[in-house]
């Protein structure tokens, strides 16, 4: 099961994810975030505290979201990664491409 909720904190849209970020969840988050970007939201914080699995499809979606927001001079920050998901991002080299921080407090400082 994959779920997305969102909340607004000042000018930042916080997107909370839960479940598995795989071939089912990946298109959902990609579509959701691209719609937010189309609505001129330039600051996204993606809280992955409840993501317990990420596949290559999930990695691809994170990269496409980052590229889409960069194209409109926005910022996306990822936070609260569980150790296994963090390790996948590290091994795949995504830690060097994406802005990943420990928690929401640190994330909010990036905007």
C-alpha positions in Angstrom: 0.0 0.0 0.0 1.3 3.4 -0.9 -0.1 6.7 0.3 0.5 10.4 -0.1 -0.6 13.2 2.2 0.4 16.8 2.1 0.4 19.9 4.3 1.6 23.5 3.8 4.1 25.1 6.1 4.6 28.7 5.1 5.7 28.6 1.4 6.7 24.9 1.5 4.5 22.0 0.5 5.3 19.0 2.7 4.6 15.8 0.9 4.4 12.8 3.3 4.9 9.4 1.8 4.1 6.0 3.3 4.4 2.4 2.1 6.5 1.1 -0.8 8.0 3.4 -3.4 7.9 0.9 -6.2 6.4 0.5 -9.7 3.0 1.2 -8.2 3.8 4.1 -5.9 6.4 5.7 -8.2 4.0 7.0 -10.9 1.7 8.3 -8.1 4.4 10.4 -6.4 5.8 11.6 -9.7 2.4 12.7 -11.0 1.4 14.3 -7.6 4.6 16.4 -7.4 4.5 17.4 -11.1 1.0 18.7 -10.5 2.2 20.7 -7.5 5.0 22.2 -9.6 2.5 23.0 -12.4 0.5 24.9 -9.7 3.6 27.0 -9.2 4.7 25.4 -5.9 8.5 26.0 -6.0 9.4 24.5 -2.6 8.7 20.8 -1.9 9.8 18.9 1.2 9.4 15.2 0.7 9.2 13.4 4.0 10.0 9.7 3.5 9.8 8.6 7.2 7.2 5.9 6.4 8.8 4.6 3.1 10.2 1.2 3.9 11.2 0.1 0.4 12.4 1.8 -2.8 12.8 0.2 -6.2 14.6 1.5 -9.3 11.2 2.9 -10.4 11.1 4.9 -7.2 14.6 6.2 -7.7 13.7 7.2 -11.2 10.6 9.2 -9.9 12.7 11.0 -7.3 15.2 12.0 -10.0 12.4 13.2 -12.4 10.8 15.2 -9.6 14.1 16.9 -8.8 14.7 17.7 -12.5 11.2 19.1 -12.9 11.5 21.5 -9.9 15.0 22.5 -10.9 13.7 23.5 -14.3 11.3 26.1 -12.7 14.0 27.4 -10.3 12.5 25.6 -7.3 13.9 23.4 -4.5 13.1 19.9 -3.4 14.5 18.4 -0.2 14.1 14.8 1.0 14.1 14.0 4.7 13.6 11.2 7.3 14.9 8.3 5.2 14.9 5.0 7.0 18.4 3.4 7.0 17.6 0.8 4.2 16.2 3.5 1.9 19.2 5.8 2.7 21.6 3.0 1.8 19.9 2.4 -1.5 20.2 6.1 -2.4 23.9 6.1 -1.3 24.8 3.0 -3.3 23.0 4.3 -6.4 24.8 7.7 -6.1 21.6 9.6 -5.5 22.9 11.1 -2.3 25.2 13.2 -4.5 22.4 14.3 -6.8 19.5 15.0 -4.4 19.3 17.2 -1.4 18.8 14.7 1.5 18.8 15.8 5.2 18.1 14.1 8.5 14.8 15.7 9.5 12.1 18.3 8.8 13.9 21.0 10.9 17.1 20.7 8.8 15.0 20.5 5.6 13.1 23.7 6.4 16.5 25.5 6.6 17.2 24.7 3.0 14.3 26.9 1.7 
